[in-house]
C-alpha cells in the first residue's frame, strides 16, 4: 500500500521532471563535448600533416637553392 503524501501531487511532480530534464541536458552536453573533442583531434592531425608538408617544401626549396649555388660555383670557378 502506498504511503500518502501531505499536500498536492502537483507540488512533487515538477521536480521529477526538472531533474529528468537536467539529466537529459547533461547527457546531450557530454555527447556534444565528445564530438567536439573528436573533431579537434582530427583538425590537430591534419595540421600536423600540413606542417610536415610545409617543412618538406621549405627543405626542398633550400636544397634546390644550395644545389644552384654549388653548380654556379663549380661552373664559374
N, C-alpha and C positions, 0 to 999 in steps of 0.2 A: 504494500500500500504506500502510496506516495505521501510524503510529508507536505503539509500545506504551508505555503509561504505567506508571510504577512505582506499586505499591500497588493497592488495590482500586478498582473503578469507583464504589463507593458513597461514597467519600471526595470525589468531584468533583461528582456529580450534585446533591446538595442545595444546593450553592452556585449552580448554574444556576437551580434552582427558586426559590431565595430572591431572586435578582436579578430574575427574571421577576415574582415577587410584588411586589417593591418598585416596579418599573416600572408594573405594573398599578395599584398603590395610588396612585402619583403621578399617573397619568392620571385616575383617579377623583377624586382630590382636586382636580386642576385643573378638571375639569368642574363639580364642586360649587362651587368658588370662582367660576367664571364665572356659574353660575346664581344664586349669592348676589349678585354684582355687578349682574346684570340686575334682580333683584328690588329691590335697594336703589335703583337708578336709577328704577324705576317708583314706588317709595314717595316718593322725593325730588320727582319731577314732580307727584305727587298732592298732596304737602304744599305745593308752590309754588302750585298752583291753589287749594288751600284758603286759603292766606294771601291771595291776591288777592281771593278772595270775601269773606273776613273784613274786609279793608280797605275793600272796596266797601260792605259793610254798615255799617261804622263811619262812613265818609264820608256815606252815605245818612242815617243817624240824625242826624249832626251837621248836615247841611243841612236836615233837617226841623225840628230844634230851632231853628236860626238863622232859618228861614222863619217859624216860630211866634212867635219873639221879635220879628222885624221886623213881622209882621202886628199883634201886640198893641201895638207902639209906634205904628204908623200909625193904628190904630183909636182908641187911647186919647189920642193927642196931637193 
